[in-house]
Amino acid sequence: MATEILKQVKSLESGKSDIHNPISVSLDLKMLKESSNQEERSLADVVEAISDLRLAVDKKLNSWDGLASSKIMEDMKGN
């Protein structure tokens, strides 16, 4: 985490704008959605769909982790 922050600070100092965080990503997505270019608007739809998929997969993985943890606790109590 600290190395990522340091990397972003150095990027700012060098004048590069290669910073990716939820706010910058949302702003980029908003600009694509409002573009007059049909390809950019389509790209925004694809990016949004991928983001939704990522959230769904993360949610599913977290629920599986919870189930695995519960099973481990049950096994420990049973022994």
The first five atom37 places (N, CA, C, CB, O) and aatype in JSON, in Angstrom:
{
  "aatype": [12, 0, 16, 6, 9, 10, 11, 5, 19, 11, 15, 10, 6, 15, 7, 11, 15, 3, 9, 8, 2, 14, 9, 15, 19, 15, 10, 3, 10, 11, 12, 10, 11, 6, 15, 15, 2, 5, 6, 6, 1, 15, 10, 0, 3, 19, 19, 6, 0, 9, 15, 3, 10, 1, 10, 0, 19, 3, 11, 11, 10, 2, 15, 17, 3, 7, 10, 0, 15, 15, 11, 9, 12, 6, 3, 12, 11, 7, 2],
  "atom_mask": [
    [1, 1, 1, 1, 1],
    [1, 1, 1, 1, 1],
    [1, 1, 1, 1, 1],
    [1, 1, 1, 1, 1],
    [1, 1, 1, 1, 1],
    [1, 1, 1, 1, 1],
    [1, 1, 1, 1, 1],
    [1, 1, 1, 1, 1],
    [1, 1, 1, 1, 1],
    [1, 1, 1, 1, 1],
    [1, 1, 1, 1, 1],
    [1, 1, 1, 1, 1],
    [1, 1, 1, 1, 1],
    [1, 1, 1, 1, 1],
    [1, 1, 1, 0, 1],
    [1, 1, 1, 1, 1],
    [1, 1, 1, 1, 1],
    [1, 1, 1, 1, 1],
    [1, 1, 1, 1, 1],
    [1, 1, 1, 1, 1],
    [1, 1, 1, 1, 1],
    [1, 1, 1, 1, 1],
    [1, 1, 1, 1, 1],
    [1, 1, 1, 1, 1],
    [1, 1, 1, 1, 1],
    [1, 1, 1, 1, 1],
    [1, 1, 1, 1, 1],
    [1, 1, 1, 1, 1],
    [1, 1, 1, 1, 1],
    [1, 1, 1, 1, 1],
    [1, 1, 1, 1, 1],
    [1, 1, 1, 1, 1],
    [1, 1, 1, 1, 1],
    [1, 1, 1, 1, 1],
    [1, 1, 1, 1, 1],
    [1, 1, 1, 1, 1],
    [1, 1, 1, 1, 1],
    [1, 1, 1, 1, 1],
    [1, 1, 1, 1, 1],
    [1, 1, 1, 1, 1],
    [1, 1, 1, 1, 1],
    [1, 1, 1, 1, 1],
    [1, 1, 1, 1, 1],
    [1, 1, 1, 1, 1],
    [1, 1, 1, 1, 1],
    [1, 1, 1, 1, 1],
    [1, 1, 1, 1, 1],
    [1, 1, 1, 1, 1],
    [1, 1, 1, 1, 1],
    [1, 1, 1, 1, 1],
    [1, 1, 1, 1, 1],
    [1, 1, 1, 1, 1],
    [1, 1, 1, 1, 1],
    [1, 1, 1, 1, 1],
    [1, 1, 1, 1, 1],
    [1, 1, 1, 1, 1],
    [1, 1, 1, 1, 1],
    [1, 1, 1, 1, 1],
    [1, 1, 1, 1, 1],
    [1, 1, 1, 1, 1],
    [1, 1, 1, 1, 1],
    [1, 1, 1, 1, 1],
    [1, 1, 1, 1, 1],
    [1, 1, 1, 1, 1],
    [1, 1, 1, 1, 1],
    [1, 1, 1, 0, 1],
    [1, 1, 1, 1, 1],
    [1, 1, 1, 1, 1],
    [1, 1, 1, 1, 1],
    [1, 1, 1, 1, 1],
    [1, 1, 1, 1, 1],
    [1, 1, 1, 1, 1],
    [1, 1, 1, 1, 1],
    [1, 1, 1, 1, 1],
    [1, 1, 1, 1, 1],
    [1, 1, 1, 1, 1],
    [1, 1, 1, 1, 1],
    [1, 1, 1, 0, 1],
    [1, 1, 1, 1, 1]
  ],
  "atom_positions": [
    [[0.83, -1.19, 0.0], [0.0, 0.0, 0.0], [0.87, 1.25, 0.0], [-0.94, 0.0, 1.21], [0.62, 2.18, -0.77]],
    [[1.88, 1.28, 0.85], [2.74, 2.45, 0.94], [3.52, 2.65, -0.35], [3.71, 2.32, 2.12], [3.76, 3.78, -0.77]],
    [[3.93, 1.55, -0.99], [4.67, 1.67, -2.25], [3.78, 2.23, -3.35], [5.25, 0.32, -2.68], [4.25, 2.97, -4.21]],
    [[2.49, 1.87, -3.34], [1.55, 2.41, -4.33], [1.36, 3.9, -4.13], [0.19, 1.67, -4.25], [1.31, 4.66, -5.1]],
    [[1.24, 4.33, -2.9], [1.1, 5.76, -2.6], [2.34, 6.51, -3.04], [0.84, 5.99, -1.09], [2.25, 7.58, -3.65]],
    [[3.51, 5.97, -2.72], [4.76, 6.59, -3.13], [4.85, 6.69, -4.65], [5.96, 5.8, -2.58], [5.29, 7.71, -5.19]],
    [[4.44, 5.65, -5.33], [4.45, 5.63, -6.8], [3.54, 6.74, -7.35], [4.0, 4.26, -7.33], [3.91, 7.42, -8.3]],
    [[2.38, 6.91, -6.76], [1.45, 7.94, -7.22], [1.97, 9.34, -6.93], [0.09, 7.75, -6.56], [1.81, 10.24, -7.75]],
    [[2.61, 9.53, -5.78], [3.19, 10.84, -5.46], [4.29, 11.18, -6.45], [3.76, 10.85, -4.01], [4.35, 12.3, -6.95]],
    [[5.16, 10.21, -6.74], [6.23, 10.44, -7.71], [5.67, 10.74, -9.09], [7.17, 9.23, -7.77], [6.21, 11.56, -9.83]],
    [[4.59, 10.07, -9.44], [3.94, 10.3, -10.73], [3.41, 11.73, -10.81], [2.8, 9.3, -10.96], [3.53, 12.4, -11.83]],
    [[2.82, 12.18, -9.72], [2.32, 13.57, -9.67], [3.46, 14.57, -9.8], [1.56, 13.82, -8.36], [3.36, 15.55, -10.53]],
    [[4.54, 14.3, -9.08], [5.69, 15.21, -9.1], [6.33, 15.29, -10.49], [6.73, 14.77, -8.08], [6.83, 16.34, -10.88]],
    [[6.3, 14.18, -11.23], [6.92, 14.17, -12.55], [6.01, 14.74, -13.63], [7.32, 12.75, -12.92], [6.41, 14.9, -14.78]],
    [[4.78, 15.05, -13.25], [3.85, 15.63, -14.2], [3.03, 14.61, -14.97], [0.0, 0.0, 0.0], [2.22, 14.98, -15.82]],
    [[3.22, 13.35, -14.68], [2.43, 12.3, -15.33], [1.07, 12.21, -14.62], [3.17, 10.93, -15.29], [0.97, 12.43, -13.42]],
    [[0.06, 11.88, -15.37], [-1.27, 11.73, -14.76], [-1.73, 10.29, -14.86], [-2.29, 12.67, -15.45], [-2.87, 10.01, -15.24]],
    [[-0.85, 9.37, -14.51], [-1.14, 7.94, -14.59], [-1.6, 7.4, -13.23], [0.09, 7.17, -15.08], [-1.08, 6.39, -12.76]],
    [[-2.56, 8.07, -12.62], [-3.05, 7.67, -11.31], [-4.42, 7.03, -11.49], [-3.12, 8.88, -10.33], [-5.32, 7.61, -12.11]],
    [[-4.57, 5.84, -10.95], [-5.84, 5.13, -11.07], [-6.38, 4.87, -9.67], [-5.66, 3.8, -11.85], [-5.78, 4.15, -8.87]],
    [[-7.5, 5.47, -9.39], [-8.21, 5.25, -8.14], [-9.7, 5.29, -8.47], [-7.81, 6.32, -7.05], [-10.07, 5.66, -9.59]],
    [[-10.55, 4.93, -7.55], [-11.99, 4.89, -7.87], [-12.54, 6.21, -8.41], [-12.77, 4.5, -6.65], [-13.43, 6.22, -9.26]],
    [[-12.02, 7.32, -7.92], [-12.52, 8.63, -8.38], [-12.07, 8.9, -9.81], [-12.03, 9.76, -7.44], [-12.88, 9.29, -10.65]],
    [[-10.78, 8.7, -10.09], [-10.3, 8.96, -11.45], [-10.94, 8.01, -12.45], [-8.77, 8.85, -11.51], [-11.24, 8.4, -13.58]],
    [[-11.14, 6.76, -12.06], [-11.78, 5.79, -12.95], [-13.22, 6.2, -13.22], [-11.73, 4.36, -12.34], [-13.69, 6.11, -14.36]],
    [[-13.93, 6.64, -12.19], [-15.32, 7.09, -12.37], [-15.41, 8.29, -13.29], [-15.95, 7.43, -11.02], [-16.31, 8.37, -14.13]],
    [[-14.48, 9.22, -13.13], [-14.47, 10.4, -14.0], [-14.18, 10.02, -15.44], [-13.43, 11.42, -13.51], [-14.81, 10.54, -16.37]],
    [[-13.22, 9.12, -15.63], [-12.91, 8.65, -16.99], [-14.13, 7.97, -17.61], [-11.7, 7.68, -16.97], [-14.44, 8.19, -18.78]],
    [[-14.8, 7.15, -16.83], [-15.98, 6.44, -17.32], [-17.1, 7.43, -17.67], [-16.47, 5.43, -16.27], [-17.79, 7.26, -18.67]],
    [[-17.26, 8.44, -16.84], [-18.28, 9.47, -17.1], [-17.98, 10.19, -18.42], [-18.34, 10.48, -15.93], [-18.89, 10.45, -19.2]],
    [[-16.71, 10.52, -18.65], [-16.34, 11.2, -19.89], [-16.61, 10.31, -21.1], [-14.85, 11.6, -19.86], [-17.08, 10.78, -22.14]],
    [[-16.33, 9.01, -20.97], [-16.6, 8.09, -22.07], [-18.1, 7.99, -22.35], [-16.03, 6.71, -21.76], [-18.52, 7.98, -23.51]],
    [[-18.91, 7.92, -21.29], [-20.36, 7.81, -21.45], [-20.95, 9.02, -22.15], [-21.03, 7.62, -20.11], [-21.91, 8.91, -22.91]],
    [[-20.37, 10.2, -21.87], [-20.9, 11.44, -22.41], [-20.25, 11.83, -23.74], [-20.7, 12.56, -21.42], [-20.56, 12.89, -24.29]],
    [[-19.38, 11.0, -24.26], [-18.66, 11.29, -25.49], [-19.62, 11.33, -26.69], [-17.57, 10.25, -25.72], [-20.65, 10.66, -26.7]],
    [[-19.26, 12.13, -27.67], [-20.03, 12.14, -28.92], [-19.62, 10.98, -29.81], [-19.82, 13.47, -29.66], [-20.28, 10.7, -30.81]],
    [[-18.54, 10.31, -29.45], [-18.02, 9.18, -30.22], [-18.72, 7.9, -29.76], [-16.48, 9.06, -30.06], [-18.64, 7.52, -28.59]],
    [[-19.4, 7.24, -30.7], [-20.15, 6.02, -30.38], [-19.24, 4.92, -29.84], [-20.88, 5.51, -31.61], [-19.64, 4.18, -28.94]],
    [[-18.02, 4.8, -30.37], [-17.09, 3.77, -29.89], [-16.72, 4.0, -28.43], [-15.82, 3.75, -30.76], [-16.6, 3.04, -27.67]],
    [[-16.53, 5.25, -28.05], [-16.19, 5.55, -26.65], [-17.37, 5.25, -25.73], [-15.77, 7.02, -26.5], [-17.17, 4.76, -24.62]],
    [[-18.59, 5.53, -26.18], [-19.77, 5.2, -25.37], [-19.91, 3.69, -25.23], [-21.05, 5.81, -25.99], [-20.29, 3.2, -24.16]],
    [[-19.62, 2.96, -26.3], [-19.67, 1.5, -26.24], [-18.59, 0.96, -25.3], [-19.5, 0.89, -27.64], [-18.82, 0.02, -24.55]],
    [[-17.42, 1.57, -25.36], [-16.34, 1.18, -24.46], [-16.76, 1.38, -23.0], [-15.06, 1.98, -24.77], [-16.46, 0.55, -22.14]],
    [[-17.45, 2.47, -22.73], [-17.93, 2.73, -21.37], [-18.87, 1.61, -20.92], [-18.66, 4.1, -21.29], [-18.82, 1.17, -19.77]],
    [[-19.73, 1.15, -21.83], [-20.64, 0.04, -21.49], [-19.86, -1.23, -21.17], [-21.61, -0.22, -22.66], [-20.2, -1.95, -20.22]],
    [[-18.83, -1.51, -21.96], [-18.01, -2.7, -21.73], [-17.28, -2.61, -20.39], [-16.99, -2.89, -22.88], [-17.25, -3.57, -19.63]],
    [[-16.7, -1.45, -20.12], [-15.97, -1.25, -18.86], [-16.92, -1.41, -17.68], [-15.31, 0.15, -18.82], [-16.57, -2.03, -16.67]],
    [[-18.12, -0.87, -17.81], [-19.11, -1.0, -16.73], [-19.51, -2.46, -16.52], [-20.34, -0.15, -17.04], [-19.65, -2.9, -15.38]],
    [[-19.7, -3.19, -17.61], [-20.08, -4.61, -17.51], [-18.97, -5.41, -16.84], [-20.38, -5.18, -18.9], [-19.24, -6.28, -16.01]],
    [[-17.73, -5.12, -17.19], [-16.6, -5.82, -16.58], [-16.53, -5.5, -15.09], [-15.27, -5.44, -17.27], [-16.26, -6.39, -14.27]],
    [[-16.76, -4.26, -14.74], [-16.75, -3.86, -13.33], [-17.84, -4.59, -12.55], [-16.94, -2.34, -13.2], [-17.61, -5.06, -11.44]],
    [[-19.04, -4.68, -13.15], [-20.14, -5.41, -12.5], [-19.79, -6.89, -12.32], [-21.43, -5.26, -13.33], [-20.09, -7.48, -11.28]],
    [[-19.16, -7.47, -13.33], [-18.75, -8.87, -13.23], [-17.72, -9.06, -12.13], [-18.18, -9.35, -14.56], [-17.79, -10.01, -11.36]],
    [[-16.76, -8.15, -12.07], [-15.73, -8.24, -11.03], [-16.36, -8.18, -9.64], [-14.7, -7.1, -11.19], [-15.98, -8.95, -8.75]],
    [[-17.31, -7.28, -9.45], [-17.99, -7.18, -8.15], [-18.73, -8.47, -7.82], [-18.96, -6.0, -8.14], [-18.7, -8.94, -6.68]],
    [[-19.41, -9.04, -8.82], [-20.16, -10.28, -8.59], [-19.22, -11.43, -8.24], [-20.99, -10.64, -9.82], [-19.52, -12.22, -7.34]],
    [[-18.1, -11.53, -8.94], [-17.13, -12.59, -8.66], [-16.53, -12.41, -7.27], [-16.01, -12.6, -9.72], [-16.41, -13.37, -6.51]],
    [[-16.16, -11.18, -6.94], [-15.61, -10.91, -5.6], [-16.61, -11.27, -4.51], [-15.22, -9.43, -5.48], [-16.23, -11.85, -3.49]],
    [[-17.87, -10.93, -4.73], [-18.9, -11.25, -3.74], [-19.03, -12.76, -3.57], [-20.26, -10.63, -4.15], [-19.16, -13.26, -2.45]],
    [[-19.0, -13.48, -4.69], [-19.11, -14.94, -4.64], [-17.9, -15.55, -3.94], [-19.26, -15.52, -6.06], [-18.04, -16.44, -3.11]],
    [[-16.71, -15.06, -4.29], [-15.5, -15.58, -3.65], [-15.52, -15.32, -2.15], [-14.26, -14.96, -4.27], [-15.12, -16.18, -1.37]],
    [[-15.97, -14.14, -1.75], [-16.05, -13.82, -0.33], [-17.04, -14.72, 0.39], [-16.43, -12.36, -0.12], [-16.81, -15.12, 1.53]],
    [[-18.15, -15.05, -0.28], [-19.12, -15.94, 0.37], [-18.54, -17.34, 0.5], [-20.45, -15.98, -0.43], [-18.79, -18.03, 1.49]],
    [[-17.76, -17.78, -0.49], [-17.1, -19.09, -0.39], [-16.07, -19.1, 0.72], [-16.44, -19.47, -1.72], [-15.94, -20.09, 1.44]],
    [[-15.33, -17.99, 0.87], [-14.35, -17.89, 1.96], [-15.06, -18.0, 3.3], [-13.57, -16.57, 1.88], [-14.57, -18.66, 4.22]],
    [[-16.21, -17.35, 3.4], [-16.98, -17.42, 4.64], [-17.45, -18.83, 4.92], [0.0, 0.0, 0.0], [-17.42, -19.28, 6.07]],
    [[-17.89, -19.53, 3.88], [-18.33, -20.92, 4.05], [-17.17, -21.81, 4.47], [-18.96, -21.46, 2.76], [-17.32, -22.67, 5.34]],
    [[-16.01, -21.59, 3.85], [-14.83, -22.39, 4.2], [-14.43, -22.13, 5.64], [-13.66, -22.07, 3.25], [-14.08, -23.07, 6.36]],
    [[-14.47, -20.88, 6.06], [-14.12, -20.54, 7.44], [-15.1, -21.17, 8.42], [-14.09, -19.01, 7.63], [-14.69, -21.68, 9.46]],
    [[-16.38, -21.13, 8.08], [-17.4, -21.74, 8.94], [-17.17, -23.24, 9.06], [-18.81, -21.47, 8.4], [-17.29, -23.81, 10.14]],
    [[-16.83, -23.87, 7.94], [-16.58, -25.32, 7.95], [-15.37, -25.64, 8.82], [-16.36, -25.84, 6.51], [-15.4, -26.62, 9.57]],
    [[-14.33, -24.85, 8.73], [-13.14, -25.07, 9.55], [-13.49, -24.94, 11.03], [-12.02, -24.06, 9.16], [-13.05, -25.74, 11.86]],
    [[-14.28, -23.92, 11.36], [-14.67, -23.72, 12.76], [-15.52, -24.89, 13.25], [-15.44, -22.39, 12.93], [-15.36, -25.35, 14.38]],
    [[-16.43, -25.37, 12.42], [-17.26, -26.51, 12.8], [-16.39, -27.74, 13.03], [-18.33, -26.8, 11.72], [-16.58, -28.48, 14.0]],
    [[-15.43, -27.97, 12.12], [-14.53, -29.12, 12.27], [-13.73, -29.02, 13.56], [-13.58, -29.21, 11.07], [-13.52, -30.02, 14.24]],
    [[-13.28, -27.81, 13.89], [-12.49, -27.61, 15.12], [-13.35, -27.87, 16.35], [-11.9, -26.17, 15.16], [-12.87, -28.46, 17.32]],
    [[-14.6, -27.45, 16.33], [-15.49, -27.67, 17.46], [-15.82, -29.16, 17.62], [-16.77, -26.86, 17.29], [-16.0, -29.65, 18.74]],
    [[-15.9, -29.87, 16.49], [-16.26, -31.29, 16.5], [-15.14, -32.16, 17.03], [0.0, 0.0, 0.0], [-15.39, -33.28, 17.48]],
    [[-13.89, -31.68, 16.98], [-12.76, -32.51, 17.41], [-12.47, -32.34, 18.84], [-11.54, -32.2, 16.62], [-11.54, -32.97, 19.36]]
  ]
}
